[in-house]
Amino acid sequence: MNVLTLSDIPIGFIYSEQVRTRFRHIDVVLSCGDLPYYYLEYIISMLDVPLYFVRGNHAKLVEYTTGGPRTHPWGATDMHRRVVNHRGLLLAGIEGSIRYNRGPFQYTQWQMWGHVLRLTPMLIQNRLRHGRYLDVFMTHAPPWGIHDQPDLPHQGVKAFRWFIRTFKPAYHIHGHIHVYRPDTTIVTRFHETWVINTYGYQELVIKPGVCPNSDPLRFGKE
């Protein structure tokens, strides 16, 4: 399955007619937060494929656009505390970041534990039905100690480390951590999971139930 992942910063050639030719092979889009709803709606309309999203810490409760007010991007599926089977690809998501001010999509470490535990019964059902818990865990914030930063707004989530050790998704795709240097680490193997920072965008080829042995960004381009 050809997957386009997005987060944090709109990309000029994606928000243009080029998106149709550049990404005509894409089967599904995963958005990991802090992108305008109009941007996501444009991608849906141009590619005509499903789009699943979580909100970032900079998301607004209502976004006002020329098309009217939006509380979510039209045509997209909100993945916060949800588990979805998309054509055999098992997805789960959690929105937001660690709380550092009064933003609406920020949570304490303890609240993040609550979000994670809410997913547990649905993941157990996946295990019974499909023989595995999950293929892709999509969040805005990174896990604690992986791709995160020491300042409070960019700290990782402790519960996410437990989550990926316990439920063993092939991929944990996140945003939130901006990438300004070419030598920044954006792919890390943690136990049985590839953790990927999708700042801007990435392309992946994901086979449900299969975790690649090599760097999945290279794997996706093979």
KAUR-V700420 format. One record per backbone hydrogen bond with DSSP energy under -1.0 kcal/mol. CO is the residue of the C=O (numbers start at 1). NH is the residue of the N-H. E is the energy in kcal/mol with one decimal. If there is no record, write none. Layout:
BEGIN
CO;NH;E + CO;NH;E
END
This chain:
BEGIN
1;206;-2.8 + 2;27;-2.9 + 2;28;-1.4 + 3;204;-2.6 + 4;30;-2.7 + 5;202;-2.0 + 6;32;-3.1 + 7;9;-2.4 + 7;200;-2.5 + 11;15;-2.2 + 14;16;-1.3 + 16;19;-1.7 + 17;20;-1.3 + 18;22;-3.0 + 19;23;-2.1 + 23;26;-1.6 + 28;4;-2.1 + 29;52;-2.6 + 30;6;-2.4 + 31;54;-1.7 + 33;8;-2.9 + 36;40;-1.7 + 37;41;-2.7 + 38;42;-2.0 + 39;43;-1.9 + 40;44;-2.3 + 41;45;-2.4 + 42;46;-2.2 + 43;47;-2.8 + 44;48;-2.3 + 50;29;-2.3 + 51;77;-2.4 + 52;31;-3.1 + 53;79;-3.1 + 55;96;-2.9 + 56;59;-1.4 + 63;70;-2.5 + 65;68;-1.9 + 68;65;-1.2 + 70;63;-3.4 + 73;76;-1.8 + 77;53;-2.6 + 79;82;-2.2 + 82;93;-1.3 + 84;91;-3.2 + 86;89;-2.3 + 89;86;-3.1 + 90;135;-2.1 + 90;136;-2.4 + 91;84;-2.4 + 92;138;-3.0 + 93;81;-2.3 + 96;141;-1.1 + 97;107;-2.8 + 105;97;-1.4 + 107;99;-2.4 + 108;112;-2.2 + 109;113;-1.7 + 110;114;-1.7 + 111;115;-2.0 + 112;116;-2.4 + 113;117;-2.5 + 114;118;-1.7 + 119;123;-1.9 + 120;124;-2.2 + 121;125;-1.8 + 122;126;-1.8 + 123;127;-2.2 + 124;128;-2.0 + 125;129;-2.3 + 126;130;-3.7 + 127;131;-1.4 + 135;171;-2.1 + 136;92;-1.7 + 137;173;-2.2 + 138;94;-1.6 + 140;175;-1.8 + 142;157;-2.1 + 143;146;-1.8 + 151;154;-1.3 + 152;155;-1.5 + 154;149;-2.1 + 157;144;-2.0 + 158;162;-1.2 + 159;163;-2.4 + 160;164;-2.5 + 161;165;-1.8 + 162;166;-2.4 + 163;167;-3.1 + 170;194;-2.5 + 171;137;-2.6 + 172;196;-2.7 + 173;139;-2.3 + 174;198;-3.1 + 175;177;-1.6 + 181;184;-1.6 + 186;197;-2.6 + 188;195;-3.4 + 190;193;-2.2 + 193;190;-3.1 + 194;172;-2.7 + 195;188;-2.2 + 196;174;-2.6 + 199;201;-1.3 + 200;7;-1.3 + 202;5;-2.7 + 204;3;-3.1 + 207;210;-2.5 + 215;219;-2.6 + 216;220;-2.5 + 218;221;-1.2 + 219;222;-1.3
END
